[in-house]
Amino acid sequence: MKTVFFDPNNGPLTARAIFLGNFVANYEISLREKNSNAQVSLLTGDNLNPEDDEALAPTPAIVNDGRRVILETGFVGNNPDIDPDYEIILEIHQGGALLDSDNDPGILTGKGQFSLIFLRLAKAQPV
């Protein structure tokens, strides 16, 4: 699992889902508590309205130290024989700047598929 470092004294964290390819997807962005099975849904949606595919994490930013952001996606290709490639990306932003991301690239099969991306949030250590 990739760790994304953030400034605990900066603005709020935002999680953004990006979907590239010719497919229809339903997704949920969740935030898992540190050292717990407790989880909260930050956003559910689909990739048909990309302007609203981002969610604000709880503030202040420091409360997210040690938490995991999870992007869970179910999807199916519209025309996998012609457009077989896809990529699903989970980005973490702070103060309008991209901190880091992880992705799931692949090939559409023509059947329902599933993607799961995890990012751990950690406060950056002072230099």
N, C-alpha and C positions, 0 to 999 in steps of 0.2 A: 504494500500500500504506500502510495506516495504521500509525503508530508508537505503541506503548504505552510510556509512561515509568514506571519502577519505582524504588524506593528500594533501592540496592545493600546497604544496611545493615539492611534489614528482613527479615522472614521469607521463606519460599519462595514461588515463583510457582505458581499453579494455573491450568490451562486448562480451561474448562468449555464443553461443547457443549449447546445448547438447541434443541429441535425443536418448532415450533408448527404445528399443522395435522393433517389427517387423512391421514397417509401413513406408510409403513414405510421406514426408512432404515438403511443400513449405513454406517459411517463409520470414519475413522482420523484421530487427532490426531498430527501429526508435529512434530518439532523439527529444523530445518535449521541446521547449523553456520554460523558467520560465515565468509565468504570461502572457502567449500568446497561441494562437492556432497554431503558426508557428511550423513546424516540418520538420526535414530532415531525409532522409533515409540513415542509415549508411551502410546497407548491405541487399541484397536480395539473396536468394539461396534455396537450398534443402538439405535434410539430407543425400544425396547419396555420398557427398564428404566432410566428417567431418573435413578434414584438413584445410578447409578455412571457417569455421563457426564462425569467430570472426572478430570484427571491432574495429578500433581505434576511440575513441571520440576526438573531437577537443582539441587542446592544446593551452595554458597551461591548466593544470587540473582545475584550479580555475574557468575557464569560464563555467564549467559544474555544478557549485553550484546551486541547486534548479531545475535542469532539470530532466526530467523523461526518462528513457530508457524503450522502449516497445518492447516486442517480440510477434509478431502476427503470428500464425501458422495455416495453413489448412493442414489436413492430413487424410489418410485412411489406415486402417490396411491391411496388406498383407494376413494374415491368422488368423483372430481374434478368430476362434473356437479353435485353438491350442495355439496361442500366444496372449492372450487377454490383457496383461498388457503393459502400456506405461508410460513413464515419459519424460517431456520436462522441461529443466532447463535453466535459464538465470543467468549467472555468471558475476560479475564485478571484474576485476583484475586491480592492479596497481603495477608497478615495478616487474612484474612476480609473484606477490602474490595474492591469492584469497582474496578479501575483504568480499564478501558476495554473496548470491544467493537466488533465489526463484524458486519454481518448480510447475508443474502441473502434478500430477500423475493421472492415470485413467485406464479405461477399454475401449478397442477398440470395437466399435459396428458393424463394417462391412460396415458402411456408412461413408460419409465424416464428419469430425469433425473439431472443431475449438478450439484454445487455445489462451489466451491473458494473458501475464504476464507483470506487471509494477514494476519498481524499481525507487525510487526517489534518486537522488544523492545529497549529502550534505557534505560540508567541515567539517572536524572534528574540534571541538573546542580545542584550546590549553589547555594543562593540567597545 
